[in-house]
Amino acid sequence: MQVLALIHVHTLASDGSADIADIARLAARSGVEVLIPTDHDRLSPGGGWNQGVLVVPGQEVTPRHNHLLALGLDHTLPKLKGDGVNGDPARSLALIRERGGWGALAHPLDSAIASAKRSRSFVTLDFSALDCQGLEIWNAMSSFKQGMGGLTDFFARLAMPASFMAGPHPTLLALWDAVGRSRRWVAFGGADAHAFAMGKRWLPVRVFSYRRHMRLLLTGLWLSRPFCGRADEDQALVLEALAQGRCFASLGRARGFACRLDGPQGQALPGAEIPFAPGLRLETRLPAWGRARLIRNGLVMRQERGRRFAWPLEEPGVWRVEASRLRPPAGWRPWIYCNPFYLREAA
């Protein structure tokens, strides 16, 4: 079963602009089935089923730099004493694990906008050495700022973010591919939704509203079974799919995207870590016509246009699929980044 999730959302519990019930109502209208709110330095409230949407509470750990997302916790993760502006990601990640949670890097290469005085950067330092389970490979607000040009570029991204926002940072993609050669590192898309108001006090304008975020960066999850309606069990299903890497990041609601591995031993979904064997084939189906790339250990092996693809995998490696879509007037734009299959050398 595939569901769409909006991950990394801020509510009135920190610096968002709506409560979880209002955000869930918008999600239900937008076709988003799962909300993962992550308020700053406190566990988000309102977990469970709300307005027909499953809410899985999380927390964003926010020193000046090096933010982390923590999911699967029962209580707020405390700030560690002695943390400076850079925090202590290694200690925080260890504490998340000790409490039975799942930790991920949040917007690790988030640069400031040079022309905006209040714009801040959040750059994780030396994250290649961190034993981190997840990576926010694509963050809506980071992509909005990434490589920002002049006013023309600013207003193009503002008016048509799906056409002009940047894709995942190339450095992050390279790091993701490199780390995958030794261990699973789950990547997902994050909204970083606050629905900040701009303009005058008497005429606020929400440039990136919650509703708008639900048409931007989403994460598709393949659950091991359908929801049963019991919140605890359904939340566990979501966290299991995320932890196993059965997911993809997409710009827009890429419902119906399919990616599977067929072989002599049966089928497997993305995130699977299995011994390489002859006869493996990767099959992909896009929700609409586009361009798909087959990537092994960070190198493009095949690139084709269409909707359905079937590629033989003839050697071990970290194999993944990414897709782009033609979006006039911008041309080919980033669309889908799927977690890889980890085909290891047979022992």
N, C-alpha and C positions, 0 to 999 in steps of 0.2 A: 504493500500500500504506500502510495506517495502522498505527502502533504507538503504544503508551503509554509515556511516559518519566517517571521520577521524577528531578527535577533539584534540585540543591543538597542534597547528603547529606554528612554528616560521619562519618568512620570513626575507628578507633583511631589512625590516623595523625595526628589532631589531637585534637579533644575529643568524638568520638563514642564509642559504647560497644560496637561490634562491628567485626569486620574485613569486608573487601569480600566474601569468600566467603560468610559468614553472611548478609549483607544480600542478596546475589544469590540465595541459596537462598530467602529469604522472598519476593523479587520474583517468582521463577519460580512459586511457589505462589499468588501473588496476581494473576497475569496481567499483570504489568508486564514489558515486553520490553527496556527500555533503562534503565540506571542511569547518572546523571551525578554522581559524587561530587566534591565541591569542598572539600577540606580547607583549613584556615586556613594561609595563607602557605607552602604547599608543594603540589606537584602530587600528586594522589591516586594511590596505587599500584593495581596490579591491572587495568590496561586489557586489553581483549579479551573474548573469550567466556568466561563463567564461569557454570556451573550452567544453561546454556541462555539466559543473559541477556547482552546486550551491554553492557559497561562502557566508558564514554567518560570518561576522567579529565579533571578540571578542577582549578581552584584558586580559593579565595576570598582576595582581597587585603583584609587587615583592619587598617587603622589604627583609632583609637578611633571615628571616624565615617567615613562615605563608603566603604562596602564595595563591592567589585567582584567579579564572577565572570569568570574567564578560561578559555576553552575552546580546544581545538585547539593546545595548546602541547606541545612535546617535553620541556621542562625547567622547573623551578620558576622563577617570576618573582621576581627579587630585590626586597627592600624598597628603596625609593629613599632615599638619604641625605638627611637634612634634613627628612624628613616629620614633621609634628607630629601632634597628635591628629586633625586633619582630613585627613591624607594629602595627596596631590596627584593627584586623579582624572584630570586632563587628561594629566599626564605618564605616569601608569600606563596609561591607555588607549592613548596613543601607543606605548608600549613593547610592549603586547600586539599591536598592529597590526604593528609592526616585526618581531615574531617569528612573524608569520603566524597569530596567534590571533584569537579573536572575544571582544569584551568587552561586559559588560552590567552595569547597575546592580543591586545586590542590596538587597532590602528598603529602598528609598530613603526611605520615610516610616514608620519603625518606632519607635513611641513606647514609652516605659517605662510600666509599671503603677505608678500613683501610690502604691498601698498596699503595694507590695513594695520593700523597701529595696535589694535586690540587682538589681532590674530596671534595665536600661540602655536608652538610646535610641540609634538609629543613623540619623541624619538627614542625607542627602546635601544639601550646601549648594550652591545655585545650579546644580542639575543641568540646568536648561533650556538652559544655554550649552554643555554638554558634547557633543562629537561622539562619541556612544556608539551602538553598533550594536544593543544589546538592553536590555530593561527587564523586570525581574521585577515584573510588574504585580500579581501576587497571591502573597503569601507566607504560608504556613500559620501560622507563629509570630507574624507581624505582625498577621494577621487575628484570631488568638486574643486579642491584647491591645487591638486597635483599638476605641476607644470603650467599653472595659470599664466596666460599672457596679458594683454591689455584689456581695455574696457569692452572691446568687441567680443573677445573670448569670454569674458565674465558674463556678459548678457546672453551670449549664445548658450552657455552652460546653465544659466538661470532659467532661460525660456524653454530649452529642450535638453534637459540633462541626459536623457537616454541616448541622444545623438552625439553629444559633445563631451560628456564627462570622461575622464581618463579611466583606463582599465587598471587592473592590479599593477602595482609597482614592479617593474622588471627585476629589481634586486630581490624583492620578496619571492617572486616566481622562481628565480634561480636558486635561492636559499631553500625553498620548499622542495624543489627537485633534488638538491644535493643531500638534504637531511633524510629524504625518503629512501636513499640507498642504504641506510643503516637501520631505520626504524620508521614506523607509521607516524605521520604528522598530519592531523586532520585539518583541512582548510574549509572555511565557510565565509559567507558574505554577511556583513553587518550594516545596519542602517545608521547607527549613532543618532537616532532621532530625538530631537528636543522640541521641535516646532517652535523655535524662537520667533519672536515678533520683531519686525523692523518697522521703520517709519515713525510716525508721531504717536504720542500717547493716546491721542483722541482718534487716531486712524492707524491702528496696528496692521501690519501686513505679514502674514506667515508665509515666508518664501518656501520653506520646506516643511509643509504641514505633515501631520501623521498620515493623512490620506495619500499625499503625494509619495511619501516614503514607501507605501504599500504597492507602488507601481515601479519602484526602483530596485534596490539591491535586496534580494530575497535568498533564502536557502531552501532548496528542495531536499526532503528527507525520505528515504525508503524505510518504512517501519517493518518490523518482522511480522506484524499482524495488525488488523484494524483496531481502532480505539474501541474500548468496552464501555466507556462512560464513567468508570471509576477513576477519579483524578490521580491518585497516587500511582496506579498501574499505568495509566496513559502517559503521565510525566516520565516514568521510568522508560517507557518505550521510546520517547523522543530522545532522552539522554543517551540511551543505548545506541540508537542509530547515529547520533552525532559522535559519540566516542569511538564507534567502529568505522567512521568515515563513509557511511552509506549516505552520502549527501553531495550536493553541488551548489555552487554560487551562481546566481543568474541576475542579469540586468533586465528586470521585468519578469512577469509570471510565466516562466517556461514550463508550464504544466504539460505533462506528457513526454518530457525528455526521458529517454531510456538509454541505459548503458549497462551491458552485461558481458560476462566472460563465459564462453561456451567451450567445453572440452570433454575429454574422455571421462572425467570424474563428475560431470554435471555442470551446473551453472553457478556463477558467483556474481555478486554485486560489487561496486566500487568500495574500496577500503579493504578488500580481501587480501590477506598475506598468505601466499601458498607457494609450494615448490613448483618450479617451472617443469613443464612436461610437453613433449611434442603434441601437436594437434590442437593447440589453443587458438581461439578466434574471438576477437573483440567486436561486438555488434553495438551500433549506436543508432538511435532514431532522434532527430531533432523535431521540435514542435512545429517548425515551419522551415521553408527553404533557407539554407544558409551555407556557410563554409566551415568544415570541420577539419581539425588537425589532430593527428595521432603523434604523441610525443613520448619518447623513451629517454629517460635520464636527462631530461631537459633539451633534447635535440628533436627537431621535427622530422618524423620518418615518412609521413604521408599527409597530403592536403588535398581535399576534394570538395566539390560543391554538390549540394543535393539535400536530401532529407534522411536517407537510410544508407548506412555504411557497414561493411563487414571486412575486417582486416585480420589476416593471420598474424600471430605473434610467434616469431621463430627463435627468440632467444630471451634469456632472463633480463630483468630490469624493472624499473618503475615506469609503468605504462599508464598514460592518462590521455584524456580527450578534452580539448577546448574548442569552442565554436564562436564564430563571429556572424554578424547579421548586417545586411545592407540597409542602412538608415539614411535616406536622402534628407538633407543635402550633404550630410557629413561623409557618406561612403561606408566602407566596411568598419563596423564598430564592435568592440568586445561584447560578448553575450553570455556564454556559459563556460564555467571552469569546474570540471568534475574531479573529484578525488580519484587517485590512481589505484591500479591493481599492482600489488607488490609481488612480483614473480621472482622468487629467490632461487639461487643455485641449489640444486638438489644435493643433499648431504651425501 
